[in-house]
Amino acid sequence: MVTVLVVLLAIILGLIVIVALYIFSTQRNLVGLDELCKNAFSQISVQLNSRWDALMALAQTATQYAQHESQTIIQTIQARKQTNVSTPAEYQEDQSAFASVFSRLMAVAEAYPQLQAADLYKDTMNGIRQYEENVRMSRMVYNDTATKMNRMVRQWPSSFVASMLGFGEKEYLKEDEEKKHNYPDLYGQQS
């Protein structure tokens, strides 16, 4: 009778240890994935700021041709650069602001063909294209990391641990198809 009780207590203790180790391990994995998501979003923010810097250079180049319009665009860019993107909603807002400013700059460029022919304009546009590609790649890294986090948050039994510890699903960043369609030059596509 005593040996059966000892064996039963050993089994129960073993199960408790296994469950505790699983919870500990799952918590560490969830924290790791959460930090990777934050890091990936931080990388997006860095690329967005660099893209705004390149757009500022383009606006300053356009100043030689259209003083008033370029100054308004420069002021808009300076205001946007002050914001820090840390959520998917802020990212979408930044994308919309960028598209708006970029379209205004493209209207200036279309009005001044000699601006489009300038080497500085071409170099700056290439820089913006590169930063746009960097944003795209950073968004892909974030979405991949968010997928891993969301799987862990939704699959059983890790979903139990995730809900118990307050971890939730991450929102995905979507690509702006309208911007791709409206600005094929920016994405290296032919219209």
HELIX and SHEET records of a PDB file:
HELIX    1   1 VAL A    2  ALA A   62  1                                  61    
HELIX    2   2 GLN A   67  LYS A   81  1                                  15    
HELIX    3   3 PRO A   88  ALA A  111  1                                  24    
HELIX    4   4 PRO A  113  ALA A  117  1                                   5    
HELIX    5   5 ASP A  119  ARG A  154  1                                  36    
HELIX    6   6 SER A  158  LEU A  165  1                                   8    
HELIX    7   7 GLU A  177  ASN A  182  1                                   6    
END                                                                             
